[in-house]
Amino acid sequence: MSSDGVVALNNYLQDRGLVALLLWDDRQSGPLHAPEWTSTCQLEGKVVGVGHGPQKQKARDMAAKEALKALTETEAG
Protein backbone atom coordinates (compact mmCIF):
# COMPACT_ATOMS: atom_id res chain seq x y z
CA MET A 1 0.00 0.00 0.00
CA SER A 2 1.43 3.31 -1.07
CA SER A 3 1.37 6.49 0.96
CA ASP A 4 3.56 8.50 -1.41
CA GLY A 5 1.04 11.34 -1.49
CA VAL A 6 1.00 11.73 2.28
CA VAL A 7 4.81 11.63 2.44
CA ALA A 8 5.14 14.17 -0.39
CA LEU A 9 2.59 16.50 1.22
CA ASN A 10 4.30 16.28 4.61
CA ASN A 11 7.70 16.99 3.03
CA TYR A 12 6.28 19.97 1.10
CA LEU A 13 4.67 21.44 4.23
CA GLN A 14 7.71 20.72 6.41
CA ASP A 15 9.97 22.60 3.98
CA ARG A 16 7.69 25.63 4.41
CA GLY A 17 7.21 25.33 8.17
CA LEU A 18 3.50 24.61 7.73
CA VAL A 19 3.23 20.95 8.79
CA ALA A 20 1.76 21.92 12.20
CA LEU A 21 -1.19 23.52 10.38
CA LEU A 22 -2.19 20.24 8.71
CA LEU A 23 -5.38 18.58 9.94
CA TRP A 24 -7.02 15.34 8.80
CA ASP A 25 -10.68 14.40 9.10
CA ASP A 26 -11.28 10.70 8.37
CA ARG A 27 -14.79 9.28 8.22
CA GLN A 28 -15.95 5.75 7.57
CA SER A 29 -19.31 4.90 6.03
CA GLY A 30 -20.95 1.82 4.60
CA PRO A 31 -21.12 -1.69 6.01
CA LEU A 32 -18.23 -3.09 8.04
CA HIS A 33 -17.47 -5.73 5.41
CA ALA A 34 -17.16 -3.08 2.67
CA PRO A 35 -16.28 0.28 4.26
CA GLU A 36 -15.84 3.50 2.31
CA TRP A 37 -13.45 6.03 3.79
CA THR A 38 -13.51 9.74 3.12
CA SER A 39 -10.45 11.73 4.17
CA THR A 40 -10.40 15.50 4.18
CA CYS A 41 -7.08 17.35 4.29
CA GLN A 42 -7.22 20.83 5.79
CA LEU A 43 -4.57 23.49 6.01
CA GLU A 44 -5.25 26.46 8.27
CA GLY A 45 -8.90 25.39 8.45
CA LYS A 46 -9.31 25.39 4.65
CA VAL A 47 -10.08 22.15 2.82
CA VAL A 48 -7.29 21.55 0.29
CA GLY A 49 -7.95 17.91 -0.61
CA VAL A 50 -10.57 15.18 -0.34
CA GLY A 51 -10.09 11.49 -1.07
CA HIS A 52 -12.20 8.34 -1.02
CA GLY A 53 -11.23 4.71 -0.79
CA PRO A 54 -11.87 1.30 0.75
CA GLN A 55 -9.08 1.91 3.30
CA LYS A 56 -8.25 5.01 5.31
CA GLN A 57 -4.66 5.08 4.02
CA LYS A 58 -5.82 5.06 0.40
CA ALA A 59 -8.33 7.83 1.04
CA ARG A 60 -5.67 9.93 2.79
CA ASP A 61 -3.18 9.32 -0.01
CA MET A 62 -5.71 10.49 -2.59
CA ALA A 63 -6.55 13.57 -0.51
CA ALA A 64 -2.86 14.37 0.02
CA LYS A 65 -2.14 14.18 -3.72
CA GLU A 66 -5.07 16.50 -4.44
CA ALA A 67 -3.91 18.90 -1.73
CA LEU A 68 -0.32 18.93 -2.97
CA LYS A 69 -1.48 19.62 -6.50
CA ALA A 70 -3.68 22.50 -5.32
CA LEU A 71 -0.92 23.99 -3.17
CA THR A 72 1.77 23.80 -5.86
CA GLU A 73 -0.58 25.30 -8.48
CA THR A 74 -1.38 28.17 -6.12
CA GLU A 75 2.32 28.71 -5.43
CA ALA A 76 3.21 28.68 -9.13
CA GLY A 77 0.30 30.92 -10.13
PyMOL Python script that loads the backbone (N, CA, C, O; Angstrom):
from pymol import cmd

cmd.read_pdbstr("""\
ATOM      1  N   MET A   1       0.846  -1.180   0.000  1.00  0.00           N
ATOM      2  CA  MET A   1       0.000   0.000   0.000  1.00  0.00           C
ATOM      3  C   MET A   1       0.891   1.243   0.000  1.00  0.00           C
ATOM      4  O   MET A   1       1.815   1.368   0.804  1.00  0.00           O
ATOM      5  N   SER A   2       0.598   2.128  -0.895  1.00  0.00           N
ATOM      6  CA  SER A   2       1.435   3.308  -1.068  1.00  0.00           C
ATOM      7  C   SER A   2       0.883   4.500  -0.294  1.00  0.00           C
ATOM      8  O   SER A   2      -0.327   4.722  -0.254  1.00  0.00           O
ATOM      9  N   SER A   3       1.763   5.243   0.303  1.00  0.00           N
ATOM     10  CA  SER A   3       1.365   6.492   0.955  1.00  0.00           C
ATOM     11  C   SER A   3       2.265   7.617   0.447  1.00  0.00           C
ATOM     12  O   SER A   3       2.588   8.552   1.180  1.00  0.00           O
ATOM     13  N   ASP A   4       2.663   7.508  -0.822  1.00  0.00           N
ATOM     14  CA  ASP A   4       3.561   8.500  -1.414  1.00  0.00           C
ATOM     15  C   ASP A   4       2.979   9.905  -1.351  1.00  0.00           C
ATOM     16  O   ASP A   4       3.712  10.872  -1.143  1.00  0.00           O
ATOM     17  N   GLY A   5       1.675  10.025  -1.528  1.00  0.00           N
ATOM     18  CA  GLY A   5       1.035  11.340  -1.495  1.00  0.00           C
ATOM     19  C   GLY A   5       1.142  11.989  -0.129  1.00  0.00           C
ATOM     20  O   GLY A   5       1.425  13.183  -0.022  1.00  0.00           O
ATOM     21  N   VAL A   6       0.917  11.206   0.912  1.00  0.00           N
ATOM     22  CA  VAL A   6       0.999  11.729   2.278  1.00  0.00           C
ATOM     23  C   VAL A   6       2.435  12.147   2.594  1.00  0.00           C
ATOM     24  O   VAL A   6       2.662  13.204   3.182  1.00  0.00           O
ATOM     25  N   VAL A   7       3.394  11.322   2.204  1.00  0.00           N
ATOM     26  CA  VAL A   7       4.809  11.630   2.444  1.00  0.00           C
ATOM     27  C   VAL A   7       5.204  12.903   1.684  1.00  0.00           C
ATOM     28  O   VAL A   7       5.862  13.782   2.241  1.00  0.00           O
ATOM     29  N   ALA A   8       4.803  12.995   0.421  1.00  0.00           N
ATOM     30  CA  ALA A   8       5.137  14.170  -0.389  1.00  0.00           C
ATOM     31  C   ALA A   8       4.510  15.440   0.192  1.00  0.00           C
ATOM     32  O   ALA A   8       5.152  16.489   0.239  1.00  0.00           O
ATOM     33  N   LEU A   9       3.262  15.339   0.628  1.00  0.00           N
ATOM     34  CA  LEU A   9       2.592  16.503   1.217  1.00  0.00           C
ATOM     35  C   LEU A   9       3.294  16.917   2.510  1.00  0.00           C
ATOM     36  O   LEU A   9       3.546  18.102   2.725  1.00  0.00           O
ATOM     37  N   ASN A  10       3.606  15.955   3.363  1.00  0.00           N
ATOM     38  CA  ASN A  10       4.304  16.279   4.613  1.00  0.00           C
ATOM     39  C   ASN A  10       5.657  16.924   4.339  1.00  0.00           C
ATOM     40  O   ASN A  10       6.023  17.891   5.008  1.00  0.00           O
ATOM     41  N   ASN A  11       6.403  16.407   3.368  1.00  0.00           N
ATOM     42  CA  ASN A  11       7.701  16.994   3.026  1.00  0.00           C
ATOM     43  C   ASN A  11       7.533  18.425   2.515  1.00  0.00           C
ATOM     44  O   ASN A  11       8.286  19.319   2.902  1.00  0.00           O
ATOM     45  N   TYR A  12       6.555  18.637   1.657  1.00  0.00           N
ATOM     46  CA  TYR A  12       6.278  19.967   1.102  1.00  0.00           C
ATOM     47  C   TYR A  12       5.961  20.954   2.235  1.00  0.00           C
ATOM     48  O   TYR A  12       6.511  22.055   2.286  1.00  0.00           O
ATOM     49  N   LEU A  13       5.075  20.545   3.130  1.00  0.00           N
ATOM     50  CA  LEU A  13       4.673  21.439   4.229  1.00  0.00           C
ATOM     51  C   LEU A  13       5.804  21.649   5.225  1.00  0.00           C
ATOM     52  O   LEU A  13       5.965  22.744   5.763  1.00  0.00           O
ATOM     53  N   GLN A  14       6.591  20.598   5.472  1.00  0.00           N
ATOM     54  CA  GLN A  14       7.706  20.725   6.409  1.00  0.00           C
ATOM     55  C   GLN A  14       8.748  21.713   5.881  1.00  0.00           C
ATOM     56  O   GLN A  14       9.305  22.498   6.648  1.00  0.00           O
ATOM     57  N   ASP A  15       9.008  21.674   4.585  1.00  0.00           N
ATOM     58  CA  ASP A  15       9.967  22.604   3.981  1.00  0.00           C
ATOM     59  C   ASP A  15       9.533  24.058   4.152  1.00  0.00           C
ATOM     60  O   ASP A  15      10.367  24.964   4.159  1.00  0.00           O
ATOM     61  N   ARG A  16       8.230  24.274   4.290  1.00  0.00           N
ATOM     62  CA  ARG A  16       7.688  25.630   4.405  1.00  0.00           C
ATOM     63  C   ARG A  16       7.272  25.985   5.825  1.00  0.00           C
ATOM     64  O   ARG A  16       6.708  27.053   6.061  1.00  0.00           O
ATOM     65  N   GLY A  17       7.548  25.089   6.773  1.00  0.00           N
ATOM     66  CA  GLY A  17       7.210  25.334   8.174  1.00  0.00           C
ATOM     67  C   GLY A  17       5.712  25.334   8.434  1.00  0.00           C
ATOM     68  O   GLY A  17       5.241  25.994   9.360  1.00  0.00           O
ATOM     69  N   LEU A  18       4.957  24.595   7.619  1.00  0.00           N
ATOM     70  CA  LEU A  18       3.499  24.605   7.731  1.00  0.00           C
ATOM     71  C   LEU A  18       2.912  23.284   8.203  1.00  0.00           C
ATOM     72  O   LEU A  18       1.693  23.167   8.323  1.00  0.00           O
ATOM     73  N   VAL A  19       3.748  22.284   8.474  1.00  0.00           N
ATOM     74  CA  VAL A  19       3.229  20.947   8.787  1.00  0.00           C
ATOM     75  C   VAL A  19       2.343  20.958  10.035  1.00  0.00           C
ATOM     76  O   VAL A  19       1.436  20.134  10.137  1.00  0.00           O
ATOM     77  N   ALA A  20       2.577  21.859  10.977  1.00  0.00           N
ATOM     78  CA  ALA A  20       1.765  21.924  12.197  1.00  0.00           C
ATOM     79  C   ALA A  20       0.344  22.410  11.912  1.00  0.00           C
ATOM     80  O   ALA A  20      -0.546  22.247  12.746  1.00  0.00           O
ATOM     81  N   LEU A  21       0.130  23.006  10.739  1.00  0.00           N
ATOM     82  CA  LEU A  21      -1.193  23.524  10.381  1.00  0.00           C
ATOM     83  C   LEU A  21      -2.047  22.499   9.663  1.00  0.00           C
ATOM     84  O   LEU A  21      -3.195  22.778   9.317  1.00  0.00           O
ATOM     85  N   LEU A  22      -1.493  21.302   9.435  1.00  0.00           N
ATOM     86  CA  LEU A  22      -2.193  20.242   8.706  1.00  0.00           C
ATOM     87  C   LEU A  22      -3.150  19.508   9.640  1.00  0.00           C
ATOM     88  O   LEU A  22      -2.789  19.147  10.761  1.00  0.00           O
ATOM     89  N   LEU A  23      -4.368  19.293   9.166  1.00  0.00           N
ATOM     90  CA  LEU A  23      -5.378  18.578   9.940  1.00  0.00           C
ATOM     91  C   LEU A  23      -6.089  17.589   9.034  1.00  0.00           C
ATOM     92  O   LEU A  23      -6.432  17.909   7.896  1.00  0.00           O
ATOM     93  N   TRP A  24      -6.309  16.374   9.551  1.00  0.00           N
ATOM     94  CA  TRP A  24      -7.020  15.337   8.801  1.00  0.00           C
ATOM     95  C   TRP A  24      -8.356  15.063   9.455  1.00  0.00           C
ATOM     96  O   TRP A  24      -8.466  15.045  10.681  1.00  0.00           O
ATOM     97  N   ASP A  25      -9.379  14.847   8.630  1.00  0.00           N
ATOM     98  CA  ASP A  25     -10.682  14.400   9.101  1.00  0.00           C
ATOM     99  C   ASP A  25     -11.013  13.134   8.317  1.00  0.00           C
ATOM    100  O   ASP A  25     -11.242  13.186   7.109  1.00  0.00           O
ATOM    101  N   ASP A  26     -11.037  11.997   9.009  1.00  0.00           N
ATOM    102  CA  ASP A  26     -11.284  10.703   8.375  1.00  0.00           C
ATOM    103  C   ASP A  26     -12.629  10.169   8.845  1.00  0.00           C
ATOM    104  O   ASP A  26     -12.896  10.087  10.044  1.00  0.00           O
ATOM    105  N   ARG A  27     -13.468   9.810   7.888  1.00  0.00           N
ATOM    106  CA  ARG A  27     -14.792   9.283   8.222  1.00  0.00           C
ATOM    107  C   ARG A  27     -15.051   7.992   7.457  1.00  0.00           C
ATOM    108  O   ARG A  27     -14.736   7.865   6.273  1.00  0.00           O
ATOM    109  N   GLN A  28     -15.633   7.048   8.173  1.00  0.00           N
ATOM    110  CA  GLN A  28     -15.954   5.753   7.575  1.00  0.00           C
ATOM    111  C   GLN A  28     -17.465   5.659   7.410  1.00  0.00           C
ATOM    112  O   GLN A  28     -18.226   6.044   8.297  1.00  0.00           O
ATOM    113  N   SER A  29     -17.884   5.141   6.258  1.00  0.00           N
ATOM    114  CA  SER A  29     -19.307   4.900   6.026  1.00  0.00           C
ATOM    115  C   SER A  29     -19.460   3.536   5.369  1.00  0.00           C
ATOM    116  O   SER A  29     -18.476   2.893   5.005  1.00  0.00           O
ATOM    117  N   GLY A  30     -20.694   3.112   5.224  1.00  0.00           N
ATOM    118  CA  GLY A  30     -20.950   1.821   4.596  1.00  0.00           C
ATOM    119  C   GLY A  30     -20.864   0.688   5.590  1.00  0.00           C
ATOM    120  O   GLY A  30     -20.541   0.899   6.758  1.00  0.00           O
ATOM    121  N   PRO A  31     -21.154  -0.522   5.126  1.00  0.00           N
ATOM    122  CA  PRO A  31     -21.120  -1.692   6.013  1.00  0.00           C
ATOM    123  C   PRO A  31     -19.686  -2.052   6.407  1.00  0.00           C
ATOM    124  O   PRO A  31     -18.730  -1.726   5.703  1.00  0.00           O
ATOM    125  N   LEU A  32     -19.563  -2.725   7.534  1.00  0.00           N
ATOM    126  CA  LEU A  32     -18.233  -3.093   8.037  1.00  0.00           C
ATOM    127  C   LEU A  32     -17.471  -3.997   7.075  1.00  0.00           C
ATOM    128  O   LEU A  32     -16.243  -3.934   7.019  1.00  0.00           O
ATOM    129  N   HIS A  33     -18.165  -4.827   6.325  1.00  0.00           N
ATOM    130  CA  HIS A  33     -17.471  -5.732   5.407  1.00  0.00           C
ATOM    131  C   HIS A  33     -17.035  -5.035   4.112  1.00  0.00           C
ATOM    132  O   HIS A  33     -16.249  -5.586   3.341  1.00  0.00           O
ATOM    133  N   ALA A  34     -17.545  -3.832   3.879  1.00  0.00           N
ATOM    134  CA  ALA A  34     -17.161  -3.076   2.671  1.00  0.00           C
ATOM    135  C   ALA A  34     -17.175  -1.579   2.988  1.00  0.00           C
ATOM    136  O   ALA A  34     -17.996  -0.839   2.446  1.00  0.00           O
ATOM    137  N   PRO A  35     -16.267  -1.130   3.867  1.00  0.00           N
ATOM    138  CA  PRO A  35     -16.278   0.277   4.263  1.00  0.00           C
ATOM    139  C   PRO A  35     -15.835   1.213   3.138  1.00  0.00           C
ATOM    140  O   PRO A  35     -15.099   0.819   2.233  1.00  0.00           O
ATOM    141  N   GLU A  36     -16.289   2.423   3.217  1.00  0.00           N
ATOM    142  CA  GLU A  36     -15.845   3.495   2.312  1.00  0.00           C
ATOM    143  C   GLU A  36     -15.315   4.611   3.206  1.00  0.00           C
ATOM    144  O   GLU A  36     -16.029   5.129   4.063  1.00  0.00           O
ATOM    145  N   TRP A  37     -14.075   4.964   2.996  1.00  0.00           N
ATOM    146  CA  TRP A  37     -13.446   6.026   3.785  1.00  0.00           C
ATOM    147  C   TRP A  37     -13.437   7.324   2.992  1.00  0.00           C
ATOM    148  O   TRP A  37     -13.237   7.329   1.777  1.00  0.00           O
ATOM    149  N   THR A  38     -13.655   8.406   3.694  1.00  0.00           N
ATOM    150  CA  THR A  38     -13.513   9.740   3.125  1.00  0.00           C
ATOM    151  C   THR A  38     -12.532  10.493   4.016  1.00  0.00           C
ATOM    152  O   THR A  38     -12.759  10.633   5.217  1.00  0.00           O
ATOM    153  N   SER A  39     -11.460  10.967   3.435  1.00  0.00           N
ATOM    154  CA  SER A  39     -10.450  11.732   4.170  1.00  0.00           C
ATOM    155  C   SER A  39     -10.410  13.145   3.623  1.00  0.00           C
ATOM    156  O   SER A  39     -10.338  13.367   2.415  1.00  0.00           O
ATOM    157  N   THR A  40     -10.458  14.089   4.541  1.00  0.00           N
ATOM    158  CA  THR A  40     -10.396  15.497   4.176  1.00  0.00           C
ATOM    159  C   THR A  40      -9.117  16.079   4.757  1.00  0.00           C
ATOM    160  O   THR A  40      -8.845  15.949   5.951  1.00  0.00           O
ATOM    161  N   CYS A  41      -8.345  16.717   3.907  1.00  0.00           N
ATOM    162  CA  CYS A  41      -7.085  17.348   4.291  1.00  0.00           C
ATOM    163  C   CYS A  41      -7.324  18.846   4.402  1.00  0.00           C
ATOM    164  O   CYS A  41      -7.769  19.485   3.449  1.00  0.00           O
ATOM    165  N   GLN A  42      -7.025  19.402   5.571  1.00  0.00           N
ATOM    166  CA  GLN A  42      -7.223  20.832   5.792  1.00  0.00           C
ATOM    167  C   GLN A  42      -5.899  21.489   6.163  1.00  0.00           C
ATOM    168  O   GLN A  42      -5.064  20.915   6.861  1.00  0.00           O
ATOM    169  N   LEU A  43      -5.743  22.690   5.679  1.00  0.00           N
ATOM    170  CA  LEU A  43      -4.570  23.490   6.009  1.00  0.00           C
ATOM    171  C   LEU A  43      -5.078  24.856   6.455  1.00  0.00           C
ATOM    172  O   LEU A  43      -5.737  25.565   5.695  1.00  0.00           O
ATOM    173  N   GLU A  44      -4.764  25.213   7.685  1.00  0.00           N
ATOM    174  CA  GLU A  44      -5.253  26.457   8.274  1.00  0.00           C
ATOM    175  C   GLU A  44      -6.777  26.549   8.209  1.00  0.00           C
ATOM    176  O   GLU A  44      -7.331  27.619   7.957  1.00  0.00           O
ATOM    177  N   GLY A  45      -7.448  25.416   8.438  1.00  0.00           N
ATOM    178  CA  GLY A  45      -8.902  25.392   8.453  1.00  0.00           C
ATOM    179  C   GLY A  45      -9.563  25.366   7.089  1.00  0.00           C
ATOM    180  O   GLY A  45     -10.790  25.318   7.001  1.00  0.00           O
ATOM    181  N   LYS A  46      -8.771  25.396   6.017  1.00  0.00           N
ATOM    182  CA  LYS A  46      -9.309  25.389   4.653  1.00  0.00           C
ATOM    183  C   LYS A  46      -9.112  24.004   4.041  1.00  0.00           C
ATOM    184  O   LYS A  46      -8.014  23.450   4.089  1.00  0.00           O
ATOM    185  N   VAL A  47     -10.173  23.451   3.469  1.00  0.00           N
ATOM    186  CA  VAL A  47     -10.078  22.146   2.820  1.00  0.00           C
ATOM    187  C   VAL A  47      -9.238  22.292   1.551  1.00  0.00           C
ATOM    188  O   VAL A  47      -9.553  23.097   0.674  1.00  0.00           O
ATOM    189  N   VAL A  48      -8.168  21.504   1.467  1.00  0.00           N
ATOM    190  CA  VAL A  48      -7.294  21.555   0.291  1.00  0.00           C
ATOM    191  C   VAL A  48      -7.267  20.233  -0.473  1.00  0.00           C
ATOM    192  O   VAL A  48      -6.682  20.154  -1.553  1.00  0.00           O
ATOM    193  N   GLY A  49      -7.898  19.193   0.084  1.00  0.00           N
ATOM    194  CA  GLY A  49      -7.950  17.911  -0.606  1.00  0.00           C
ATOM    195  C   GLY A  49      -8.948  16.970   0.030  1.00  0.00           C
ATOM    196  O   GLY A  49      -9.111  16.950   1.250  1.00  0.00           O
ATOM    197  N   VAL A  50      -9.618  16.186  -0.808  1.00  0.00           N
ATOM    198  CA  VAL A  50     -10.566  15.178  -0.336  1.00  0.00           C
ATOM    199  C   VAL A  50     -10.304  13.893  -1.115  1.00  0.00           C
ATOM    200  O   VAL A  50     -10.112  13.921  -2.331  1.00  0.00           O
ATOM    201  N   GLY A  51     -10.300  12.777  -0.407  1.00  0.00           N
ATOM    202  CA  GLY A  51     -10.089  11.491  -1.065  1.00  0.00           C
ATOM    203  C   GLY A  51     -11.041  10.439  -0.543  1.00  0.00           C
ATOM    204  O   GLY A  51     -11.521  10.522   0.588  1.00  0.00           O
ATOM    205  N   HIS A  52     -11.313   9.445  -1.380  1.00  0.00           N
ATOM    206  CA  HIS A  52     -12.204   8.341  -1.022  1.00  0.00           C
ATOM    207  C   HIS A  52     -11.504   7.028  -1.324  1.00  0.00           C
ATOM    208  O   HIS A  52     -10.716   6.933  -2.266  1.00  0.00           O
ATOM    209  N   GLY A  53     -11.797   6.017  -0.519  1.00  0.00           N
ATOM    210  CA  GLY A  53     -11.231   4.709  -0.789  1.00  0.00           C
ATOM    211  C   GLY A  53     -11.719   3.660   0.182  1.00  0.00           C
ATOM    212  O   GLY A  53     -12.355   3.983   1.184  1.00  0.00           O
ATOM    213  N   PRO A  54     -11.424   2.399  -0.108  1.00  0.00           N
ATOM    214  CA  PRO A  54     -11.867   1.304   0.747  1.00  0.00           C
ATOM    215  C   PRO A  54     -11.042   1.177   2.041  1.00  0.00           C
ATOM    216  O   PRO A  54     -11.419   0.444   2.955  1.00  0.00           O
ATOM    217  N   GLN A  55      -9.929   1.890   2.102  1.00  0.00           N
ATOM    218  CA  GLN A  55      -9.082   1.907   3.300  1.00  0.00           C
ATOM    219  C   GLN A  55      -8.714   3.358   3.602  1.00  0.00           C
ATOM    220  O   GLN A  55      -8.579   4.187   2.702  1.00  0.00           O
ATOM    221  N   LYS A  56      -8.557   3.639   4.899  1.00  0.00           N
ATOM    222  CA  LYS A  56      -8.252   5.006   5.314  1.00  0.00           C
ATOM    223  C   LYS A  56      -6.959   5.510   4.666  1.00  0.00           C
ATOM    224  O   LYS A  56      -6.890   6.663   4.240  1.00  0.00           O
ATOM    225  N   GLN A  57      -5.941   4.656   4.591  1.00  0.00           N
ATOM    226  CA  GLN A  57      -4.663   5.077   4.024  1.00  0.00           C
ATOM    227  C   GLN A  57      -4.811   5.469   2.555  1.00  0.00           C
ATOM    228  O   GLN A  57      -4.186   6.428   2.104  1.00  0.00           O
ATOM    229  N   LYS A  58      -5.631   4.735   1.813  1.00  0.00           N
ATOM    230  CA  LYS A  58      -5.823   5.057   0.395  1.00  0.00           C
ATOM    231  C   LYS A  58      -6.584   6.371   0.238  1.00  0.00           C
ATOM    232  O   LYS A  58      -6.273   7.174  -0.641  1.00  0.00           O
ATOM    233  N   ALA A  59      -7.575   6.582   1.090  1.00  0.00           N
ATOM    234  CA  ALA A  59      -8.330   7.831   1.044  1.00  0.00           C
ATOM    235  C   ALA A  59      -7.435   9.016   1.389  1.00  0.00           C
ATOM    236  O   ALA A  59      -7.509  10.063   0.746  1.00  0.00           O
ATOM    237  N   ARG A  60      -6.587   8.850   2.408  1.00  0.00           N
ATOM    238  CA  ARG A  60      -5.666   9.928   2.793  1.00  0.00           C
ATOM    239  C   ARG A  60      -4.651  10.210   1.688  1.00  0.00           C
ATOM    240  O   ARG A  60      -4.323  11.365   1.416  1.00  0.00           O
ATOM    241  N   ASP A  61      -4.158   9.149   1.056  1.00  0.00           N
ATOM    242  CA  ASP A  61      -3.183   9.315  -0.011  1.00  0.00           C
ATOM    243  C   ASP A  61      -3.791  10.113  -1.165  1.00  0.00           C
ATOM    244  O   ASP A  61      -3.152  11.007  -1.718  1.00  0.00           O
ATOM    245  N   MET A  62      -5.028   9.781  -1.518  1.00  0.00           N
ATOM    246  CA  MET A  62      -5.711  10.495  -2.594  1.00  0.00           C
ATOM    247  C   MET A  62      -5.924  11.966  -2.213  1.00  0.00           C
ATOM    248  O   MET A  62      -5.714  12.860  -3.033  1.00  0.00           O
ATOM    249  N   ALA A  63      -6.338  12.209  -0.977  1.00  0.00           N
ATOM    250  CA  ALA A  63      -6.554  13.574  -0.508  1.00  0.00           C
ATOM    251  C   ALA A  63      -5.244  14.362  -0.484  1.00  0.00           C
ATOM    252  O   ALA A  63      -5.212  15.535  -0.853  1.00  0.00           O
ATOM    253  N   ALA A  64      -4.168  13.711  -0.049  1.00  0.00           N
ATOM    254  CA  ALA A  64      -2.859  14.368   0.021  1.00  0.00           C
ATOM    255  C   ALA A  64      -2.369  14.755  -1.368  1.00  0.00           C
ATOM    256  O   ALA A  64      -1.827  15.844  -1.555  1.00  0.00           O
ATOM    257  N   LYS A  65      -2.556  13.867  -2.344  1.00  0.00           N
ATOM    258  CA  LYS A  65      -2.139  14.175  -3.717  1.00  0.00           C
ATOM    259  C   LYS A  65      -2.927  15.358  -4.267  1.00  0.00           C
ATOM    260  O   LYS A  65      -2.364  16.232  -4.927  1.00  0.00           O
ATOM    261  N   GLU A  66      -4.231  15.385  -3.996  1.00  0.00           N
ATOM    262  CA  GLU A  66      -5.066  16.497  -4.439  1.00  0.00           C
ATOM    263  C   GLU A  66      -4.630  17.801  -3.766  1.00  0.00           C
ATOM    264  O   GLU A  66      -4.562  18.849  -4.408  1.00  0.00           O
ATOM    265  N   ALA A  67      -4.336  17.721  -2.466  1.00  0.00           N
ATOM    266  CA  ALA A  67      -3.906  18.899  -1.726  1.00  0.00           C
ATOM    267  C   ALA A  67      -2.573  19.425  -2.245  1.00  0.00           C
ATOM    268  O   ALA A  67      -2.408  20.631  -2.432  1.00  0.00           O
ATOM    269  N   LEU A  68      -1.631  18.530  -2.476  1.00  0.00           N
ATOM    270  CA  LEU A  68      -0.317  18.932  -2.968  1.00  0.00           C
ATOM    271  C   LEU A  68      -0.428  19.592  -4.337  1.00  0.00           C
ATOM    272  O   LEU A  68       0.235  20.594  -4.606  1.00  0.00           O
ATOM    273  N   LYS A  69      -1.259  19.034  -5.190  1.00  0.00           N
ATOM    274  CA  LYS A  69      -1.478  19.622  -6.503  1.00  0.00           C
ATOM    275  C   LYS A  69      -2.053  21.030  -6.376  1.00  0.00           C
ATOM    276  O   LYS A  69      -1.585  21.956  -7.038  1.00  0.00           O
ATOM    277  N   ALA A  70      -3.064  21.189  -5.528  1.00  0.00           N
ATOM    278  CA  ALA A  70      -3.684  22.499  -5.321  1.00  0.00           C
ATOM    279  C   ALA A  70      -2.681  23.514  -4.752  1.00  0.00           C
ATOM    280  O   ALA A  70      -2.643  24.668  -5.179  1.00  0.00           O
ATOM    281  N   LEU A  71      -1.887  23.075  -3.799  1.00  0.00           N
ATOM    282  CA  LEU A  71      -0.923  23.987  -3.171  1.00  0.00           C
ATOM    283  C   LEU A  71       0.191  24.393  -4.128  1.00  0.00           C
ATOM    284  O   LEU A  71       0.600  25.555  -4.136  1.00  0.00           O
ATOM    285  N   THR A  72       0.692  23.451  -4.941  1.00  0.00           N
ATOM    286  CA  THR A  72       1.765  23.803  -5.858  1.00  0.00           C
ATOM    287  C   THR A  72       1.243  24.655  -7.016  1.00  0.00           C
ATOM    288  O   THR A  72       1.971  25.506  -7.527  1.00  0.00           O
ATOM    289  N   GLU A  73       0.004  24.442  -7.434  1.00  0.00           N
ATOM    290  CA  GLU A  73      -0.582  25.299  -8.482  1.00  0.00           C
ATOM    291  C   GLU A  73      -0.773  26.719  -7.980  1.00  0.00           C
ATOM    292  O   GLU A  73      -0.539  27.681  -8.711  1.00  0.00           O
ATOM    293  N   THR A  74      -1.201  26.845  -6.723  1.00  0.00           N
ATOM    294  CA  THR A  74      -1.381  28.167  -6.121  1.00  0.00           C
ATOM    295  C   THR A  74      -0.045  28.890  -6.001  1.00  0.00           C
ATOM    296  O   THR A  74       0.056  30.086  -6.274  1.00  0.00           O
ATOM    297  N   GLU A  75       0.987  28.141  -5.584  1.00  0.00           N
ATOM    298  CA  GLU A  75       2.325  28.710  -5.430  1.00  0.00           C
ATOM    299  C   GLU A  75       2.899  29.164  -6.768  1.00  0.00           C
ATOM    300  O   GLU A  75       3.543  30.209  -6.853  1.00  0.00           O
ATOM    301  N   ALA A  76       2.662  28.372  -7.808  1.00  0.00           N
ATOM    302  CA  ALA A  76       3.206  28.683  -9.132  1.00  0.00           C
ATOM    303  C   ALA A  76       2.436  29.823  -9.816  1.00  0.00           C
ATOM    304  O   ALA A  76       2.985  30.573 -10.623  1.00  0.00           O
ATOM    305  N   GLY A  77       1.143  29.925  -9.464  1.00  0.00           N
ATOM    306  CA  GLY A  77       0.298  30.915 -10.129  1.00  0.00           C
ATOM    307  C   GLY A  77       0.434  32.245  -9.524  1.00  0.00           C
ATOM    308  O   GLY A  77      -0.211  33.194  -9.969  1.00  0.00           O
TER     309      GLY A  77
END
""", "prot")
cmd.dss("prot")
cmd.show_as("cartoon", "prot")
cmd.util.cbc("prot")
cmd.orient("prot")
